[in-house]
Amino acid sequence: GLMLPEAYGGSGMGAVEGAIVYEEFGRSLAASPHFVSALCSGTAILLAGSEEQKSEWLPRVASGEAIITPAWLERGNGFGPGGIDMRATSDGSGQVLSGSKWHVAYASSAQALLVLARNEEGGIDLWLVDPAAKGVSMEQKLTLGSESQYQVTFDGVRVGPGERVGAPGSGWDTWNAVMHDAVIMLAAQAAGACQRALEITVEYSMDRHQFDKPLAAFQAIAHYLADGQTLVDGATTLAYEAAWARSEGRAVAKLAPMAKLFACNTYRDVTAMAVQVHGGMGFTVEYDIQLFFRRAKQLQLTWWDSRYLEELIAAAVPDGPGAR
């Protein structure tokens, strides 16, 4: 409930406080549904949900009693609105959802799925769907980062007007706003993970000796570590600048994607260097650096990948500092 309003059981904190927590999530490689539930789904309901939906779900999300996870991405499709092919068709008094969603985190533990689906007018809606509803099935998928992800299939799943979050056709605007907040937290998470990955690599380079001296004493290794520290400091600074701008109500259309792009690229590059410094030991499960490396690549590919982030930044650049 850190970033949810006090009126719904949260603490009412801002993006800077959130970034502090997510930095620590990254350092510890925390396996937590907080991002998908309290941040993404909770923010979507807060922005667009009815008062009944807010009262029913937000206190439970804030306390951890309930988990809501987005069912967003589809196989072979992109991150933009054109990537939503799943359909919601009218059927009497309600709608019927049919299609398949991939990379649905913590689906088996969720009490609700926040589903993005295209309506008959061509717009995108958000729906709250019970994972236990008739027609919903899921299959866990192995992932690069060993995280809990599922393919969720919807076969004629019925939903009523009370399950729609926001006005008809407003789903993408809501989701886009949610994602601009979300990627700032992921940038902070990547920065924290970078910090820890570099720390354990420095420790290893001091403890591991070759030719009667520690690895860190070799200039080539020392320069890699120096470059890594420079990148990590830059990623951390940019993540906090984006968080500060968001907390001050400033435009983040450019800063938010910049923060995730730079932090995730840094995360991937620094952990790749760290694995090389560890040598063959870096590939073994006994050492944590292999998991940092795998999580880095997965985070770089998900929740807006590098290409989509670059497109967002490019679109915002011509409009200057006031771009929204």
C-alpha atoms as one frame of an Amber mdcrd trajectory, in Angstrom:
protein
   0.000   0.000   0.000   3.022   2.305  -0.071   1.857   4.347  -3.077  -1.903
   3.876  -2.713  -4.033   6.570  -1.005  -4.653   6.456   2.715  -8.401   6.466
   2.018  -8.008   2.927   0.628  -5.620   1.575   3.247  -2.371   2.760   1.683
   0.355   5.107   2.886  -0.094   7.788   0.232   3.602   7.985  -0.585   4.993
   9.313  -3.863   7.292   8.109  -6.604  10.524   8.952  -4.762   9.565   6.776
  -1.798   8.513   4.076  -4.260  11.884   4.279  -6.008  13.678   3.729  -2.693
  11.716   0.516  -2.133  12.167  -0.695  -5.704  15.884  -0.059  -5.526  15.985
  -2.503  -2.617  13.757  -4.954  -4.500  16.419  -4.947  -7.192  19.310  -5.407
  -4.797  17.653  -8.455  -3.243  16.139  -9.893  -6.457  12.858  -9.924  -4.552
  10.289 -12.368  -5.914   7.251 -10.213  -5.188   3.916  -9.501  -6.921   4.018
  -5.919  -5.635   4.801  -4.492  -9.066   1.976  -6.191 -10.953  -0.580  -5.896
  -8.153  -0.101  -2.805  -5.993   1.592  -0.706  -8.658   0.204  -1.612 -12.102
  -3.245  -2.983 -11.288  -3.788  -0.805  -8.236  -2.910   2.354 -10.156  -5.195
   1.384 -13.036  -8.149   0.903 -10.692  -7.290   4.129  -8.881  -7.180   6.091
 -12.141 -10.206   4.668 -13.906 -12.159   2.342 -11.626 -15.578   3.000 -10.175
 -15.916   3.809  -6.509 -17.257   0.299  -5.946 -14.188  -1.225  -7.610 -11.834
   0.981  -5.610 -13.538   0.166  -2.330 -13.640  -3.548  -3.079 -10.109  -4.073
  -4.366  -7.686  -1.337  -3.271  -7.778  -2.004   0.518  -7.206  -5.714  -0.161
  -4.379  -4.988  -2.583  -2.820  -2.535  -0.122  -2.864  -5.100   2.699  -1.587
  -7.909   0.480  -4.782  -9.893   0.966  -5.490  -9.827  -2.782  -3.258  -9.956
  -5.849  -4.370  -8.517  -9.192  -2.123  -9.069 -12.197  -2.338  -7.580 -15.705
  -3.036  -9.870 -18.653  -1.650  -7.637 -21.369   0.848  -9.066 -23.861  -0.010
 -11.419 -26.705   2.249 -13.812 -28.545   3.899 -12.237 -31.574   2.416  -8.793
 -30.891   4.059  -5.565 -29.767   3.840  -3.322 -26.723   1.643  -0.623 -28.280
  -2.146  -0.466 -28.659  -1.892  -2.301 -31.991  -0.629  -5.339 -30.064  -4.053
  -5.973 -28.497  -5.917  -8.509 -30.655  -7.911 -10.260 -27.940 -11.613  -9.545
 -28.457 -14.511  -8.615 -26.237 -17.774  -9.230 -28.094 -21.321  -8.440 -27.016
 -23.508 -11.311 -25.895 -26.832 -10.287 -24.471 -26.336  -8.255 -21.307 -22.571
  -8.707 -21.103 -19.372  -9.313 -23.015 -17.461 -12.457 -23.948 -13.656 -12.522
 -23.870 -11.757 -14.841 -26.187  -8.026 -15.015 -26.763  -4.723 -15.761 -25.111
  -2.334 -13.673 -23.008   1.354 -14.357 -22.372   3.807 -13.303 -19.664   1.079
 -13.007 -17.026   2.996 -12.812 -13.760   1.752 -14.620 -10.635  -1.461 -15.641
 -12.432  -1.929 -18.759 -10.297  -1.825 -16.682  -7.103  -4.071 -13.845  -8.308
  -7.605 -13.141  -7.152  -8.282 -11.115 -10.317  -6.783 -10.572 -13.764  -6.719
  -7.088 -15.295  -7.330  -7.946 -18.947  -6.765  -5.652 -21.935  -9.167  -6.525
 -24.777 -10.392  -4.835 -27.937 -14.098  -4.041 -28.106 -16.382  -4.172 -31.133
 -15.870  -0.462 -31.855 -12.109  -0.979 -32.097 -11.234   0.616 -28.765  -9.452
  -1.085 -25.866 -11.099  -1.850 -22.534  -9.794  -3.038 -19.189 -11.663  -5.896
 -17.520 -11.399  -7.429 -14.058 -11.706 -11.189 -14.566 -11.889 -13.934 -11.959
  -9.124 -16.503 -12.714 -11.507 -19.211 -11.532 -14.220 -18.188 -14.007 -15.476
 -20.715 -16.530 -13.338 -20.631 -19.670 -10.132 -19.373 -18.013  -7.143 -21.715
 -18.120  -3.463 -21.148 -17.487  -0.131 -22.838 -18.087   3.128 -21.916 -16.402
   5.984 -21.081 -18.748   9.721 -21.313 -18.147  11.406 -17.917 -18.351  14.920
 -16.608 -18.790  14.859 -15.048 -15.333  13.236 -18.016 -13.541  10.233 -15.875
 -12.638   6.592 -16.927 -12.223   4.870 -16.324 -15.562   1.867 -17.939 -17.235
   0.046 -18.195 -20.506  -3.620 -17.499 -19.747  -6.285 -18.535 -22.237  -9.810
 -17.088 -22.288 -12.355 -19.289 -24.032 -15.708 -17.534 -24.090 -15.304 -15.942
 -20.647 -18.356 -13.862 -19.722 -17.965 -10.481 -18.026 -20.535  -7.860 -17.085
 -20.522  -4.052 -17.082 -19.425  -4.055 -13.445 -16.128  -5.712 -14.377 -15.080
  -3.017 -16.862 -12.512  -0.588 -15.443 -13.203   2.871 -16.834 -15.388   4.059
 -19.686 -15.663   1.983 -22.878 -12.653   2.559 -25.114 -10.588   4.291 -22.406
  -8.481   1.280 -21.499  -5.362   2.127 -23.460  -5.146   5.706 -22.148  -5.356
   4.336 -18.614  -2.798   1.613 -19.267  -0.365   4.019 -20.946  -0.519   6.322
 -17.907   0.032   3.328 -15.598   3.070   2.210 -17.584   4.742   5.617 -17.403
   4.624   5.323 -13.611   5.588   1.666 -13.692   8.749   1.973 -15.789  10.142
   4.553 -13.361   9.947   1.962 -10.592  11.534  -0.654 -12.863  14.377   1.759
 -13.589  14.981   2.080  -9.852  14.797  -1.700  -9.506  17.348  -2.175 -12.293
  19.633   0.439 -10.725  19.500  -1.318  -7.349  20.231  -4.678  -8.935  23.179
  -3.131 -10.805  24.568  -1.794  -7.556  24.448  -5.186  -5.867  25.801  -7.040
  -8.897  28.765  -4.683  -9.028  29.351  -4.977  -5.273  29.571  -8.769  -5.329
  31.813  -8.597  -8.392  34.202  -6.207  -6.653  34.221  -8.506  -3.623  35.009
 -11.500  -5.831  37.762  -9.614  -7.671  39.405  -8.772  -4.338  39.165 -12.321
  -2.992  40.141 -14.211  -6.157  43.908 -14.296  -6.746  45.820 -15.003  -9.933
  49.626 -14.743 -10.292  49.885 -13.930  -6.576  47.640 -10.863  -6.664  43.891
 -10.168  -6.630  42.014  -9.856  -9.917  41.160  -6.236  -9.074  44.860  -5.376
  -9.205  44.936  -6.058 -12.943  44.379  -2.832 -14.826  42.047  -4.355 -17.415
  39.728  -5.684 -14.677  39.940  -2.449 -12.692  38.882  -0.421 -15.741  35.864
  -2.655 -16.317  34.818  -2.110 -12.699  35.356   1.645 -12.993  33.237   1.809
 -16.142  30.560  -0.245 -14.407  30.441   2.103 -11.416  30.090   5.099 -13.721
  27.163   3.524 -15.537  25.466   2.436 -12.319  25.687   5.939 -10.844  24.210
   7.365 -14.046  21.333   4.882 -14.056  20.551   5.562 -10.391  20.592   9.323
 -10.907  18.296   9.152 -13.931  15.846   6.852 -12.152  15.579   9.232  -9.213
  15.274  12.263 -11.482  12.291  10.610 -13.169  10.793   9.680  -9.785  11.271
  13.232  -8.506   9.667  14.714 -11.626   6.674  12.397 -11.236   6.263  13.257
  -7.564   6.355  16.982  -8.442   3.670  16.559 -11.085   6.045  17.279 -13.952
   5.901  15.685 -17.387   7.596  12.265 -17.568   6.709  11.237 -21.128  10.397
  11.464 -21.982  12.071  10.944 -18.603  10.241   7.740 -17.671  11.193   5.752
 -20.795  14.705   7.265 -20.699  15.154   6.024 -17.149  14.107   2.442 -17.927
  16.030   2.324 -21.205  19.301   3.477 -19.651  18.905   1.528 -16.414  18.027
  -1.757 -18.145  20.803  -1.389 -20.727  23.211  -0.685 -17.868  21.860  -3.628
 -15.874  22.441  -5.975 -18.786  25.914  -4.618 -19.657  27.198  -4.487 -16.079
  26.018  -8.006 -15.243  27.513  -9.350 -18.480  30.851  -7.822 -17.467  30.397
  -9.190 -13.946  29.909 -12.736 -15.250  33.111 -12.407 -17.269  35.046 -11.213
 -14.218  33.764 -14.240 -12.314  34.963 -16.458 -15.141  33.587 -19.978 -15.254
  32.212 -19.589 -11.721  29.854 -16.913 -13.014  27.804 -19.524 -14.865  27.225
 -21.781 -11.861  24.098 -21.661  -9.715  26.256 -21.474  -6.592  27.001 -17.836
  -7.442  24.243 -15.212  -7.525  25.697 -13.270 -10.436  24.175 -15.658 -13.001
  20.683 -14.845 -11.733  21.354 -11.109 -11.819  22.491 -11.521 -15.429  19.408
 -13.521 -16.433  17.022 -11.142 -14.665  18.742  -8.203 -16.351  18.070  -9.521
 -19.837  14.499 -10.447 -19.015  13.750  -6.999 -17.573  15.298  -5.397 -20.643
  12.887  -7.360 -22.865   9.685  -6.873 -20.855   7.428  -4.039 -19.688   8.341
  -1.986 -22.774  11.508  -3.213 -24.459  14.390  -1.083 -25.740  12.894  -0.458
 -29.182   9.534   0.675 -27.833  11.217   2.902 -25.247  13.380   4.480 -27.942
  10.264   5.196 -30.014   8.596   6.891 -27.034  11.674   9.018 -26.355  12.015
   9.940 -30.030   8.363  11.026 -30.132   8.832  13.221 -27.044  12.135  14.874
 -28.034  10.776  17.317 -30.669   8.222  18.692 -28.211  10.850  19.745 -25.689
  10.724  19.707 -21.864   6.958  20.168 -21.747   6.222  17.049 -23.772   3.446
  14.856 -22.466
